Amino acid sequence: MPRSMKSWSAVRRTALAGVAVVSALVLAACGGSDSSGGGSGGDDAGLNKAGTLTVGMNLQFKPEMYLDAAGKPAGYDVDLLNKLATELGVKLNIQNLDFNGLIPGLQSKKFDMVSVGFSATEERKKVIDFTRAYVPYTSVLAVGQNDTSPATVDSYNAKGKTITALQGSTGEQLAKKSFPQAKVSSFSDQNAALLQVATGRAQGSVVEDYILAQYQKSNPNQVKKAALPQPLDLSYGAWAVQKGNSTLRTKLDAFLCKAQKDGTLAELYKKDFEVSEFPAMPEGC
């Protein structure tokens, strides 16, 4: 993620220069992940391979994007991508990579787009292009279950304090910005970053609230959200495409505008995140 981002930083996630692409586990979308279209669609959609939409993802952010009990891609992003593939009349091919391999993989045309809630940061815009927002994020600080520190940023922004975050994410950048006096430690796995807090090795972790909620469900009474007066950050995640691929970006923007107007985004978000309200999205459609 991160979908840091958003972030929901939101998360969401800043690419690290020079990071090597990690080997991908190609997940040929089964059932709902294979959209109809007979492989003939997408010829004018700006895809690497006509008829197939190949998407780079990091499937470890339940409920936004993850592998279900059967090992198949699931979650908000996957549901939305299935609808996108149907709209474009193409097959959906998801590639599950380590988070740090997503931007390099997109640049080297291993896939057509990335769906992991990226924040459209200025640094990222130098190497890839972004669509309009498709997912809202709220970034919070996770602390130990028994933490009794005053509910202020200054309580954690001090020498001797350690704040963790997902490596390469906008959450990592947010941690450095919000807690400049503390030591920021980054991890390639989001759960590993939270485990540092749960075991007392770190005093806090910058994370999206939905990821924290999922961790709490699986690991009760380990961590909690710091009672700060407001979130560390509010933002949105966007899809990423290869630099200069205006054809695909235009089609994705049109799809997202339609999905926002007809309630598709809200419907999927409420279903997958199990919430009753859908945050306001940017206007401009």
Phi and psi in degrees as GROMACS dihedral restraints (atoms count N, CA, C in turn):
[ dihedral_restraints ]
;  ai    aj    ak    al  type     phi  dphi    fc
   21    22    23    24     1   -70.3    20    10
   22    23    24    25     1    54.2    20    10
   24    25    26    27     1     8.3    20    10
   25    26    27    28     1    33.0    20    10
   27    28    29    30     1    -8.0    20    10
   28    29    30    31     1   115.2    20    10
   36    37    38    39     1  -153.2    20    10
   37    38    39    40     1   120.3    20    10
   39    40    41    42     1   -96.9    20    10
   40    41    42    43     1   128.8    20    10
   42    43    44    45     1   -69.9    20    10
   43    44    45    46     1   145.6    20    10
   45    46    47    48     1   -99.9    20    10
   46    47    48    49     1   128.6    20    10
   48    49    50    51     1   -66.1    20    10
   49    50    51    52     1   140.5    20    10
   51    52    53    54     1    78.2    20    10
   52    53    54    55     1     7.8    20    10
   54    55    56    57     1   -77.5    20    10
   55    56    57    58     1   130.0    20    10
   57    58    59    60     1   -73.6    20    10
   58    59    60    61     1   148.7    20    10
   60    61    62    63     1   -72.4    20    10
   61    62    63    64     1   128.8    20    10
   63    64    65    66     1   -84.4    20    10
   64    65    66    67     1   145.5    20    10
   66    67    68    69     1   -55.7    20    10
   67    68    69    70     1   136.1    20    10
   69    70    71    72     1   -93.7    20    10
   70    71    72    73     1   143.4    20    10
   72    73    74    75     1   -96.4    20    10
   73    74    75    76     1   106.1    20    10
   75    76    77    78     1   -78.5    20    10
   76    77    78    79     1   122.0    20    10
   78    79    80    81     1  -110.8    20    10
   79    80    81    82     1    96.0    20    10
   81    82    83    84     1   -66.5    20    10
   82    83    84    85     1   118.3    20    10
   84    85    86    87     1   -61.8    20    10
   85    86    87    88     1   128.0    20    10
   87    88    89    90     1  -101.2    20    10
   88    89    90    91     1   156.8    20    10
   90    91    92    93     1    53.8    20    10
   91    92    93    94     1  -113.8    20    10
   93    94    95    96     1   -64.9    20    10
   94    95    96    97     1   -15.4    20    10
   96    97    98    99     1   -84.2    20    10
   97    98    99   100     1   -11.9    20    10
   99   100   101   102     1  -103.2    20    10
  100   101   102   103     1   108.8    20    10
  102   103   104   105     1   -88.0    20    10
  103   104   105   106     1   154.5    20    10
  105   106   107   108     1   -70.5    20    10
  106   107   108   109     1   161.1    20    10
  108   109   110   111     1   150.3    20    10
  109   110   111   112     1    -9.7    20    10
  111   112   113   114     1    65.7    20    10
  112   113   114   115     1    11.7    20    10
  114   115   116   117     1    77.0    20    10
  115   116   117   118     1     3.3    20    10
  117   118   119   120     1   -97.9    20    10
  118   119   120   121     1   -11.5    20    10
  120   121   122   123     1   -78.5    20    10
  121   122   123   124     1   170.5    20    10
  123   124   125   126     1    81.3    20    10
  124   125   126   127     1     3.2    20    10
  126   127   128   129     1   -60.4    20    10
  127   128   129   130     1   -29.5    20    10
  129   130   131   132     1  -113.1    20    10
  130   131   132   133     1    21.3    20    10
  132   133   134   135     1   -98.7    20    10
  133   134   135   136     1     4.6    20    10
  135   136   137   138     1    74.8    20    10
  136   137   138   139     1    29.5    20    10
  138   139   140   141     1   -91.6    20    10
  139   140   141   142     1   154.0    20    10
  141   142   143   144     1   -63.6    20    10
  142   143   144   145     1   -38.4    20    10
  144   145   146   147     1  -129.7    20    10
  145   146   147   148     1   118.0    20    10
  147   148   149   150     1   -57.3    20    10
  148   149   150   151     1   133.0    20    10
  150   151   152   153     1    92.8    20    10
  151   152   153   154     1    -8.0    20    10
  153   154   155   156     1  -134.6    20    10
  154   155   156   157     1   126.3    20    10
  156   157   158   159     1   -99.7    20    10
  157   158   159   160     1   109.6    20    10
  159   160   161   162     1   -99.3    20    10
  160   161   162   163     1   124.0    20    10
  162   163   164   165     1  -122.0    20    10
  163   164   165   166     1   128.1    20    10
  165   166   167   168     1   -87.0    20    10
  166   167   168   169     1   132.6    20    10
  168   169   170   171     1  -143.2    20    10
  169   170   171   172     1   166.8    20    10
  171   172   173   174     1  -126.6    20    10
  172   173   174   175     1    96.8    20    10
  174   175   176   177     1   -84.9    20    10
  175   176   177   178     1    64.7    20    10
  177   178   179   180     1  -135.3    20    10
  178   179   180   181     1    17.0    20    10
  180   181   182   183     1  -119.0    20    10
  181   182   183   184     1    66.9    20    10
  183   184   185   186     1   -66.5    20    10
  184   185   186   187     1   135.6    20    10
  186   187   188   189     1   -97.6    20    10
  187   188   189   190     1    10.2    20    10
  189   190   191   192     1   -74.8    20    10
  190   191   192   193     1   -44.2    20    10
  192   193   194   195     1  -158.9    20    10
  193   194   195   196     1   125.4    20    10
  195   196   197   198     1  -165.2    20    10
  196   197   198   199     1   175.9    20    10
  198   199   200   201     1  -100.8    20    10
  199   200   201   202     1   127.7    20    10
  201   202   203   204     1   -77.9    20    10
  202   203   204   205     1  -174.7    20    10
  204   205   206   207     1   -60.8    20    10
  205   206   207   208     1   -24.7    20    10
  207   208   209   210     1   -91.0    20    10
  208   209   210   211     1     2.3    20    10
  210   211   212   213     1    80.0    20    10
  211   212   213   214     1    18.5    20    10
  213   214   215   216     1  -103.9    20    10
  214   215   216   217     1   149.5    20    10
  216   217   218   219     1   -59.9    20    10
  217   218   219   220     1   138.0    20    10
  219   220   221   222     1  -150.3    20    10
  220   221   222   223     1   169.7    20    10
  222   223   224   225     1   112.4    20    10
  223   224   225   226     1   179.4    20    10
  225   226   227   228     1   -55.5    20    10
  226   227   228   229     1   -51.4    20    10
  228   229   230   231     1   -61.2    20    10
  229   230   231   232     1   -41.7    20    10
  231   232   233   234     1   -66.0    20    10
  232   233   234   235     1   -43.2    20    10
  234   235   236   237     1   -60.0    20    10
  235   236   237   238     1   -42.0    20    10
  237   238   239   240     1   -68.7    20    10
  238   239   240   241     1   -39.3    20    10
  240   241   242   243     1   -66.0    20    10
  241   242   243   244     1   -35.0    20    10
  243   244   245   246     1   -61.8    20    10
  244   245   246   247     1   -41.6    20    10
  246   247   248   249     1   -67.6    20    10
  247   248   249   250     1   -37.2    20    10
  249   250   251   252     1   -63.0    20    10
  250   251   252   253     1   -46.2    20    10
  252   253   254   255     1   -60.9    20    10
  253   254   255   256     1   -40.3    20    10
  255   256   257   258     1   -63.3    20    10
  256   257   258   259     1   -42.7    20    10
  258   259   260   261     1   -61.4    20    10
  259   260   261   262     1   -40.8    20    10
  261   262   263   264     1   -81.9    20    10
  262   263   264   265     1   -14.9    20    10
  264   265   266   267     1    72.6    20    10
  265   266   267   268     1    40.2    20    10
  267   268   269   270     1  -131.0    20    10
  268   269   270   271     1   168.6    20    10
  270   271   272   273     1   -88.1    20    10
  271   272   273   274     1   146.3    20    10
  273   274   275   276     1  -101.4    20    10
  274   275   276   277     1   125.0    20    10
  276   277   278   279     1  -122.9    20    10
  277   278   279   280     1   111.9    20    10
  279   280   281   282     1   -98.2    20    10
  280   281   282   283     1   133.0    20    10
  282   283   284   285     1  -115.1    20    10
  283   284   285   286     1   123.4    20    10
  285   286   287   288     1   -96.7    20    10
  286   287   288   289     1   111.6    20    10
  288   289   290   291     1  -120.7    20    10
  289   290   291   292     1   161.9    20    10
  291   292   293   294     1   -58.9    20    10
  292   293   294   295     1   144.6    20    10
  294   295   296   297     1   -53.7    20    10
  295   296   297   298     1   -43.1    20    10
  297   298   299   300     1   -69.7    20    10
  298   299   300   301     1   -11.5    20    10
  300   301   302   303     1   -91.3    20    10
  301   302   303   304     1    -4.3    20    10
  303   304   305   306     1   -69.6    20    10
  304   305   306   307     1   -50.2    20    10
  306   307   308   309     1   -67.6    20    10
  307   308   309   310     1   -46.0    20    10
  309   310   311   312     1   -58.7    20    10
  310   311   312   313     1   -37.4    20    10
  312   313   314   315     1   -66.3    20    10
  313   314   315   316     1   -38.1    20    10
  315   316   317   318     1   -66.7    20    10
  316   317   318   319     1   -42.4    20    10
  318   319   320   321     1   -62.1    20    10
  319   320   321   322     1   -36.2    20    10
  321   322   323   324     1   -88.7    20    10
  322   323   324   325     1    10.5    20    10
  324   325   326   327     1    61.6    20    10
  325   326   327   328     1    36.0    20    10
  327   328   329   330     1   -74.9    20    10
  328   329   330   331     1   -20.8    20    10
  330   331   332   333     1  -151.3    20    10
  331   332   333   334     1   168.3    20    10
  333   334   335   336     1   -82.6    20    10
  334   335   336   337     1   -33.2    20    10
  336   337   338   339     1  -153.4    20    10
  337   338   339   340     1   165.8    20    10
  339   340   341   342     1  -120.4    20    10
  340   341   342   343     1   132.4    20    10
  342   343   344   345     1  -124.3    20    10
  343   344   345   346     1    94.1    20    10
  345   346   347   348     1  -149.3    20    10
  346   347   348   349     1    21.2    20    10
  348   349   350   351     1    70.9    20    10
  349   350   351   352     1    31.9    20    10
  351   352   353   354     1   -56.9    20    10
  352   353   354   355     1   139.8    20    10
  354   355   356   357     1   -84.6    20    10
  355   356   357   358     1   136.9    20    10
  357   358   359   360     1   -81.5    20    10
  358   359   360   361     1    71.4    20    10
  360   361   362   363     1   -75.2    20    10
  361   362   363   364     1   157.9    20    10
  363   364   365   366     1   -62.1    20    10
  364   365   366   367     1   -35.9    20    10
  366   367   368   369     1   -63.8    20    10
  367   368   369   370     1   -42.9    20    10
  369   370   371   372     1   -69.6    20    10
  370   371   372   373     1   -34.7    20    10
  372   373   374   375     1   -62.4    20    10
  373   374   375   376     1   -16.9    20    10
  375   376   377   378     1   -71.0    20    10
  376   377   378   379     1   -24.7    20    10
  378   379   380   381     1  -121.6    20    10
  379   380   381   382     1   -18.9    20    10
  381   382   383   384     1  -141.1    20    10
  382   383   384   385     1   165.1    20    10
  384   385   386   387     1  -109.3    20    10
  385   386   387   388     1   159.1    20    10
  387   388   389   390     1  -127.3    20    10
  388   389   390   391     1   151.7    20    10
  390   391   392   393     1   -88.4    20    10
  391   392   393   394     1  -176.1    20    10
  393   394   395   396     1   -70.6    20    10
  394   395   396   397     1   168.8    20    10
  396   397   398   399     1   -66.6    20    10
  397   398   399   400     1   147.4    20    10
  399   400   401   402     1  -129.5    20    10
  400   401   402   403     1   -11.1    20    10
  402   403   404   405     1  -147.4    20    10
  403   404   405   406     1   134.7    20    10
  405   406   407   408     1   -88.6    20    10
  406   407   408   409     1   151.2    20    10
  408   409   410   411     1  -136.8    20    10
  409   410   411   412     1   147.6    20    10
  411   412   413   414     1  -129.3    20    10
  412   413   414   415     1   119.2    20    10
  414   415   416   417     1   -93.6    20    10
  415   416   417   418     1   134.0    20    10
  417   418   419   420     1  -131.7    20    10
  418   419   420   421     1   174.7    20    10
  420   421   422   423     1  -108.1    20    10
  421   422   423   424     1   121.1    20    10
  423   424   425   426     1   -91.1    20    10
  424   425   426   427     1   135.1    20    10
  426   427   428   429     1  -130.7    20    10
  427   428   429   430     1   169.1    20    10
  429   430   431   432     1   -60.8    20    10
  430   431   432   433     1   150.0    20    10
  432   433   434   435     1   -57.5    20    10
  433   434   435   436     1   -33.4    20    10
  435   436   437   438     1  -100.2    20    10
  436   437   438   439     1    14.5    20    10
  438   439   440   441     1   -65.4    20    10
  439   440   441   442     1   132.0    20    10
  441   442   443   444     1  -122.1    20    10
  442   443   444   445     1    19.2    20    10
  444   445   446   447     1   -64.6    20    10
  445   446   447   448     1   149.5    20    10
  447   448   449   450     1   -54.4    20    10
  448   449   450   451     1   143.4    20    10
  450   451   452   453     1   -78.3    20    10
  451   452   453   454     1    62.4    20    10
  453   454   455   456     1  -136.5    20    10
  454   455   456   457     1   153.0    20    10
  456   457   458   459     1   -61.4    20    10
  457   458   459   460     1   -37.9    20    10
  459   460   461   462     1   -60.2    20    10
  460   461   462   463     1   -25.1    20    10
  462   463   464   465     1   -64.7    20    10
  463   464   465   466     1   -27.5    20    10
  465   466   467   468     1  -108.6    20    10
  466   467   468   469     1   -13.7    20    10
  468   469   470   471     1   -91.2    20    10
  469   470   471   472     1    73.7    20    10
  471   472   473   474     1  -152.3    20    10
  472   473   474   475     1   154.0    20    10
  474   475   476   477     1   -62.5    20    10
  475   476   477   478     1   140.9    20    10
  477   478   479   480     1    94.0    20    10
  478   479   480   481     1   -13.1    20    10
  480   481   482   483     1   -94.0    20    10
  481   482   483   484     1   145.6    20    10
  483   484   485   486     1  -121.3    20    10
  484   485   486   487     1   129.5    20    10
  486   487   488   489     1  -117.8    20    10
  487   488   489   490     1   130.5    20    10
  489   490   491   492     1  -104.6    20    10
  490   491   492   493     1   165.0    20    10
  492   493   494   495     1  -164.7    20    10
  493   494   495   496     1   165.6    20    10
  495   496   497   498     1   -71.6    20    10
  496   497   498   499     1   128.7    20    10
  498   499   500   501     1   -61.4    20    10
  499   500   501   502     1   132.2    20    10
  501   502   503   504     1    80.8    20    10
  502   503   504   505     1     4.3    20    10
  504   505   506   507     1   -95.4    20    10
  505   506   507   508     1   163.7    20    10
  507   508   509   510     1   -68.7    20    10
  508   509   510   511     1   -21.8    20    10
  510   511   512   513     1   -62.7    20    10
  511   512   513   514     1   -35.9    20    10
  513   514   515   516     1   -64.7    20    10
  514   515   516   517     1   -44.2    20    10
  516   517   518   519     1   -66.3    20    10
  517   518   519   520     1   -37.6    20    10
  519   520   521   522     1   -65.3    20    10
  520   521   522   523     1   -38.2    20    10
  522   523   524   525     1   -62.8    20    10
  523   524   525   526     1   -43.1    20    10
  525   526   527   528     1   -66.1    20    10
  526   527   528   529     1   -36.4    20    10
  528   529   530   531     1   -74.0    20    10
  529   530   531   532     1   -41.0    20    10
  531   532   533   534     1   -80.1    20    10
  532   533   534   535     1   -28.5    20    10
  534   535   536   537     1  -129.5    20    10
  535   536   537   538     1    61.6    20    10
  537   538   539   540     1   -64.1    20    10
  538   539   540   541     1   -23.6    20    10
  540   541   542   543     1   -85.8    20    10
  541   542   543   544     1   -17.0    20    10
  543   544   545   546     1   -88.7    20    10
  544   545   546   547     1   167.1    20    10
  546   547   548   549     1   -88.8    20    10
  547   548   549   550     1   126.7    20    10
  549   550   551   552     1  -102.4    20    10
  550   551   552   553     1   119.2    20    10
  552   553   554   555     1  -109.7    20    10
  553   554   555   556     1   131.3    20    10
  555   556   557   558     1  -109.3    20    10
  556   557   558   559     1   146.1    20    10
  558   559   560   561     1  -132.3    20    10
  559   560   561   562     1   146.7    20    10
  561   562   563   564     1   -75.5    20    10
  562   563   564   565     1   -13.2    20    10
  564   565   566   567     1  -123.0    20    10
  565   566   567   568     1   131.4    20    10
  567   568   569   570     1   -62.9    20    10
  568   569   570   571     1   -41.0    20    10
  570   571   572   573     1   -63.8    20    10
  571   572   573   574     1   -34.0    20    10
  573   574   575   576     1   -63.9    20    10
  574   575   576   577     1   -38.3    20    10
  576   577   578   579     1   -64.6    20    10
  577   578   579   580     1   -40.2    20    10
  579   580   581   582     1   -73.2    20    10
  580   581   582   583     1   -32.3    20    10
  582   583   584   585     1   -63.6    20    10
  583   584   585   586     1   -32.7    20    10
  585   586   587   588     1   -59.5    20    10
  586   587   588   589     1   -37.7    20    10
  588   589   590   591     1   -73.3    20    10
  589   590   591   592     1   -43.4    20    10
  591   592   593   594     1   -61.1    20    10
  592   593   594   595     1   -32.9    20    10
  594   595   596   597     1   -95.5    20    10
  595   596   597   598     1     4.4    20    10
  597   598   599   600     1    82.2    20    10
  598   599   600   601     1     7.5    20    10
  600   601   602   603     1   -79.7    20    10
  601   602   603   604     1   -16.3    20    10
  603   604   605   606     1  -140.0    20    10
  604   605   606   607     1   155.6    20    10
  606   607   608   609     1   -91.8    20    10
  607   608   609   610     1   -16.4    20    10
  609   610   611   612     1  -166.9    20    10
  610   611   612   613     1   165.5    20    10
  612   613   614   615     1  -143.7    20    10
  613   614   615   616     1   130.2    20    10
  615   616   617   618     1   -84.6    20    10
  616   617   618   619     1   122.5    20    10
  618   619   620   621     1  -153.7    20    10
  619   620   621   622     1   156.6    20    10
  621   622   623   624     1   -72.0    20    10
  622   623   624   625     1   145.7    20    10
  624   625   626   627     1   -62.7    20    10
  625   626   627   628     1   -33.1    20    10
  627   628   629   630     1   -72.0    20    10
  628   629   630   631     1   -33.6    20    10
  630   631   632   633     1   -68.7    20    10
  631   632   633   634     1   -40.2    20    10
  633   634   635   636     1   -61.2    20    10
  634   635   636   637     1   -43.0    20    10
  636   637   638   639     1   -61.2    20    10
  637   638   639   640     1   -40.4    20    10
  639   640   641   642     1   -66.7    20    10
  640   641   642   643     1   -40.1    20    10
  642   643   644   645     1   -63.5    20    10
  643   644   645   646     1   -41.4    20    10
  645   646   647   648     1   -63.9    20    10
  646   647   648   649     1   -34.8    20    10
  648   649   650   651     1   -65.3    20    10
  649   650   651   652     1   -40.5    20    10
  651   652   653   654     1   -82.3    20    10
  652   653   654   655     1   -24.8    20    10
  654   655   656   657     1  -133.0    20    10
  655   656   657   658     1    72.0    20    10
  657   658   659   660     1   -63.2    20    10
  658   659   660   661     1   147.8    20    10
  660   661   662   663     1    62.5    20    10
  661   662   663   664     1    30.5    20    10
  663   664   665   666     1  -109.1    20    10
  664   665   666   667     1   -47.4    20    10
  666   667   668   669     1  -136.7    20    10
  667   668   669   670     1   161.5    20    10
  669   670   671   672     1  -144.4    20    10
  670   671   672   673     1   167.7    20    10
  672   673   674   675     1   -82.3    20    10
  673   674   675   676     1   129.8    20    10
  675   676   677   678     1   -61.4    20    10
  676   677   678   679     1   139.1    20    10
  678   679   680   681     1   -82.5    20    10
  679   680   681   682     1    51.2    20    10
  681   682   683   684     1   -69.8    20    10
  682   683   684   685     1   153.9    20    10
  684   685   686   687     1   -64.2    20    10
  685   686   687   688     1   -21.6    20    10
  687   688   689   690     1  -155.3    20    10
  688   689   690   691     1   160.8    20    10
  690   691   692   693     1   -60.9    20    10
  691   692   693   694     1   157.6    20    10
  693   694   695   696     1   -68.3    20    10
  694   695   696   697     1   -29.7    20    10
  696   697   698   699     1  -164.8    20    10
  697   698   699   700     1   148.8    20    10
  699   700   701   702     1  -125.7    20    10
  700   701   702   703     1   127.1    20    10
  702   703   704   705     1  -158.5    20    10
  703   704   705   706     1  -170.5    20    10
  705   706   707   708     1  -135.1    20    10
  706   707   708   709     1   151.8    20    10
  708   709   710   711     1  -101.7    20    10
  709   710   711   712     1   147.1    20    10
  711   712   713   714     1  -129.2    20    10
  712   713   714   715     1   162.1    20    10
  714   715   716   717     1   -80.0    20    10
  715   716   717   718     1   150.4    20    10
  717   718   719   720     1  -116.2    20    10
  718   719   720   721     1   141.5    20    10
  720   721   722   723     1  -130.2    20    10
  721   722   723   724     1   169.0    20    10
  723   724   725   726     1   -61.9    20    10
  724   725   726   727     1   143.8    20    10
  726   727   728   729     1   -55.4    20    10
  727   728   729   730     1   125.1    20    10
  729   730   731   732     1    89.2    20    10
  730   731   732   733     1    -3.1    20    10
  732   733   734   735     1   -84.6    20    10
  733   734   735   736     1    72.4    20    10
  735   736   737   738     1   -69.7    20    10
  736   737   738   739     1   -25.6    20    10
  738   739   740   741     1   -63.0    20    10
  739   740   741   742     1   -51.7    20    10
  741   742   743   744     1   -69.2    20    10
  742   743   744   745     1   -41.8    20    10
  744   745   746   747     1   -59.2    20    10
  745   746   747   748     1   -41.9    20    10
  747   748   749   750     1   -62.6    20    10
  748   749   750   751     1   -41.1    20    10
  750   751   752   753     1   -67.2    20    10
  751   752   753   754     1   -39.2    20    10
  753   754   755   756     1   -67.0    20    10
  754   755   756   757     1   -41.2    20    10
  756   757   758   759     1   -61.8    20    10
  757   758   759   760     1   -41.7    20    10
  759   760   761   762     1   -63.4    20    10
  760   761   762   763     1   -41.4    20    10
  762   763   764   765     1   -64.1    20    10
  763   764   765   766     1   -44.0    20    10
  765   766   767   768     1   -67.3    20    10
  766   767   768   769     1   -37.8    20    10
  768   769   770   771     1   -62.0    20    10
  769   770   771   772     1   -44.3    20    10
  771   772   773   774     1   -62.3    20    10
  772   773   774   775     1   -44.4    20    10
  774   775   776   777     1   -65.7    20    10
  775   776   777   778     1   -32.1    20    10
  777   778   779   780     1   -72.6    20    10
  778   779   780   781     1   -42.8    20    10
  780   781   782   783     1   -70.6    20    10
  781   782   783   784     1   -39.3    20    10
  783   784   785   786     1   -87.9    20    10
  784   785   786   787     1     2.0    20    10
  786   787   788   789     1    90.1    20    10
  787   788   789   790     1     3.0    20    10
  789   790   791   792     1   -62.4    20    10
  790   791   792   793     1   -43.8    20    10
  792   793   794   795     1   -61.0    20    10
  793   794   795   796     1   -46.1    20    10
  795   796   797   798     1   -63.0    20    10
  796   797   798   799     1   -43.4    20    10
  798   799   800   801     1   -61.4    20    10
  799   800   801   802     1   -48.5    20    10
  801   802   803   804     1   -68.1    20    10
  802   803   804   805     1   -38.9    20    10
  804   805   806   807     1   -63.2    20    10
  805   806   807   808     1   -46.8    20    10
  807   808   809   810     1   -63.3    20    10
  808   809   810   811     1   -39.4    20    10
  810   811   812   813     1   -67.7    20    10
  811   812   813   814     1   -50.9    20    10
  813   814   815   816     1   -78.1    20    10
  814   815   816   817     1   -34.8    20    10
  816   817   818   819     1   -90.2    20    10
  817   818   819   820     1    -6.3    20    10
  819   820   821   822     1    56.1    20    10
  820   821   822   823     1    50.7    20    10
  822   823   824   825     1  -125.0    20    10
  823   824   825   826     1   163.8    20    10
  825   826   827   828     1   -97.5    20    10
  826   827   828   829     1   -15.0    20    10
  828   829   830   831     1  -125.8    20    10
  829   830   831   832     1   147.7    20    10
  831   832   833   834     1  -112.3    20    10
  832   833   834   835     1   120.2    20    10
  834   835   836   837     1   -57.1    20    10
  835   836   837   838     1   151.4    20    10
  837   838   839   840     1   -61.1    20    10
  838   839   840   841     1   136.8    20    10
  840   841   842   843     1  -103.2    20    10
  841   842   843   844     1   158.7    20    10
  843   844   845   846     1   -57.8    20    10
  844   845   846   847     1   142.9    20    10
  846   847   848   849     1   -85.2    20    10
  847   848   849   850     1  -171.4    20    10
  849   850   851   852     1   112.1    20    10
  850   851   852   853     1     3.8    20    10
